[in-house]
Amino acid sequence: MLCKDALELVEPLAAGDIQPSDAARAHFESCPRCAGALASARRVDMLLKAVDVPAAPPAFTPTVLQRIRRERWRSEQHVDRLFNVAIVVAVCVVVGGIAAMLNLHALFGVTATAWSVTKTGLRDIVRDAAPTLATYVAAGGLLGSAVLMWWWAERRWQF
């Protein structure tokens, strides 16, 4: 056992929290530096046990609990603000997606695509409608994610 390892055991040994292993016991018997550290720690532990512990003031516990509640409330307020900002951003993105969906140019594009379906067939429609379809899928995904975030927040923060 190295002195570094033995010195890590000094405090728990002095407090009686652990029992020394055979290797630790042999090291403390052979190393004067580590044995001195253990003896000093045991003296300090005995002196600390001899001192009377003063009682806490009567208002200590309620004051500490009040501070804990206040700090928890403040941290929850920060989380609420961040969540509200995230919801506003999500709503703006969803509104932007809906506006993109309702774009008249896109509507005319869909109408033209429907007309081309009747003229050219299914293969050409898939090729022509794929970019428009991606816009609708993306807007639907944004709307769905906003609804899921709202549902999660309502479920998560119920008291």
C-alpha positions as CSV (number, residue, x, y, z in Angstrom):
1,M,0.0,0.0,0.0
2,L,1.3,3.5,-0.9
3,C,1.2,6.5,1.5
4,K,-1.3,8.2,-0.8
5,D,-3.7,5.3,-0.4
6,A,-3.2,5.1,3.3
7,L,-3.7,8.9,3.8
8,E,-7.1,8.6,2.1
9,L,-8.1,6.1,4.9
10,V,-7.0,8.3,7.8
11,E,-10.2,10.2,8.4
12,P,-12.6,7.2,8.1
13,L,-10.3,5.1,10.3
14,A,-10.1,7.9,12.9
15,A,-13.9,8.3,13.0
16,G,-14.4,4.6,13.3
17,D,-16.4,4.4,10.0
18,I,-14.2,1.6,8.6
19,Q,-11.9,-1.1,9.9
20,P,-8.3,-1.2,8.4
21,S,-7.4,-4.0,6.1
22,D,-4.3,-6.1,6.7
23,A,-2.4,-4.1,4.1
24,A,-3.5,-0.8,5.7
25,R,-2.6,-2.0,9.2
26,A,0.8,-3.1,8.0
27,H,1.4,0.2,6.3
28,F,0.4,2.3,9.4
29,E,2.7,0.1,11.6
30,S,5.7,0.6,9.2
31,C,5.3,4.2,8.1
32,P,5.8,6.9,10.8
33,R,4.3,9.6,8.6
34,C,1.0,7.8,8.1
35,A,0.9,6.6,11.7
36,G,1.4,10.2,12.9
37,A,-1.4,11.4,10.6
38,L,-3.7,8.7,12.0
39,A,-2.8,9.5,15.6
40,S,-3.4,13.3,14.9
41,A,-6.8,12.5,13.3
42,R,-7.8,10.3,16.3
43,R,-6.9,13.1,18.7
44,V,-8.9,15.7,16.7
45,D,-11.8,13.3,16.6
46,M,-11.7,12.8,20.4
47,L,-11.5,16.5,21.0
48,L,-14.5,17.1,18.7
49,K,-16.5,14.4,20.5
50,A,-15.8,16.1,23.8
51,V,-17.3,19.4,22.7
52,D,-20.9,20.0,23.4
53,V,-22.8,20.7,20.2
54,P,-24.9,23.9,20.5
55,A,-28.6,23.6,19.7
56,A,-29.9,25.3,16.6
57,P,-31.9,28.5,17.1
58,P,-35.7,28.0,17.2
59,A,-36.3,29.7,13.9
60,F,-33.5,27.9,12.1
61,T,-35.5,25.1,10.5
62,P,-38.4,27.2,9.3
63,T,-36.0,29.8,7.9
64,V,-34.0,27.2,6.0
65,L,-37.1,25.6,4.6
66,Q,-38.5,29.0,3.5
67,R,-35.2,29.7,1.7
68,I,-35.3,26.3,0.0
69,R,-38.9,26.9,-1.1
70,R,-38.1,30.3,-2.4
71,E,-35.1,29.1,-4.4
72,R,-37.1,26.2,-5.8
73,W,-39.8,28.7,-6.8
74,R,-37.3,30.9,-8.5
75,S,-35.8,28.1,-10.4
76,E,-39.2,27.0,-11.5
77,Q,-39.9,30.5,-12.6
78,H,-36.8,30.4,-14.8
79,V,-37.9,27.1,-16.3
80,D,-41.4,28.5,-16.9
81,R,-39.9,31.5,-18.7
82,L,-37.7,29.4,-20.9
83,F,-40.6,27.1,-21.6
84,N,-42.9,30.0,-22.5
85,V,-40.2,31.4,-24.9
86,A,-39.9,28.0,-26.5
87,I,-43.7,27.8,-26.9
88,V,-43.8,31.3,-28.5
89,V,-41.1,30.3,-30.9
90,A,-42.9,27.0,-31.7
91,V,-46.2,28.9,-32.3
92,C,-44.4,31.3,-34.6
93,V,-42.9,28.4,-36.5
94,V,-46.3,26.7,-36.7
95,V,-48.0,29.9,-37.8
96,G,-45.3,30.4,-40.4
97,G,-45.9,26.8,-41.6
98,I,-49.6,27.4,-41.8
99,A,-49.0,30.6,-43.7
100,A,-46.7,28.7,-46.1
101,M,-49.4,26.1,-46.5
102,L,-52.0,28.7,-47.3
103,N,-49.7,30.5,-49.7
104,L,-51.7,31.2,-52.9
105,H,-48.8,30.4,-55.1
106,A,-48.6,27.0,-53.5
107,L,-52.4,26.6,-53.8
108,F,-52.1,27.4,-57.5
109,G,-49.2,25.0,-57.7
110,V,-51.3,22.2,-56.2
111,T,-54.2,23.0,-58.5
112,A,-51.8,22.9,-61.5
113,T,-50.4,19.6,-60.2
114,A,-53.9,18.2,-59.9
115,W,-54.6,19.3,-63.5
116,S,-51.3,17.7,-64.6
117,V,-52.4,14.4,-62.9
118,T,-55.4,14.2,-65.1
119,K,-53.1,14.9,-68.1
120,T,-49.9,13.0,-67.5
121,G,-50.6,10.3,-65.0
122,L,-49.4,9.1,-61.7
123,R,-45.7,9.0,-62.4
124,D,-45.5,12.7,-63.4
125,I,-47.7,13.7,-60.4
126,V,-45.4,12.1,-57.9
127,R,-42.4,13.8,-59.4
128,D,-44.2,17.2,-59.5
129,A,-45.9,17.0,-56.1
130,A,-43.0,15.8,-54.1
131,P,-41.6,19.3,-53.2
132,T,-45.1,20.5,-52.3
133,L,-45.8,17.4,-50.3
134,A,-42.7,17.9,-48.2
135,T,-43.9,21.4,-47.2
136,Y,-47.3,20.0,-46.0
137,V,-45.6,17.2,-44.1
138,A,-43.1,19.6,-42.5
139,A,-46.0,22.0,-41.5
140,G,-48.0,19.1,-40.1
141,G,-44.9,17.8,-38.2
142,L,-44.4,21.3,-36.7
143,L,-48.1,21.5,-35.7
144,G,-47.9,18.0,-34.2
145,S,-44.7,18.7,-32.2
146,A,-46.3,21.9,-30.8
147,V,-49.3,20.0,-29.6
148,L,-47.1,17.3,-28.1
149,M,-45.0,19.9,-26.3
150,W,-48.1,21.5,-24.9
151,W,-49.5,18.1,-23.8
152,W,-46.1,17.2,-22.1
153,A,-45.9,20.6,-20.3
154,E,-49.4,20.3,-19.0
155,R,-48.8,16.7,-17.8
156,R,-45.3,17.5,-16.4
157,W,-46.2,20.6,-14.3
158,Q,-49.5,19.6,-12.7
159,F,-49.3,19.8,-8.9
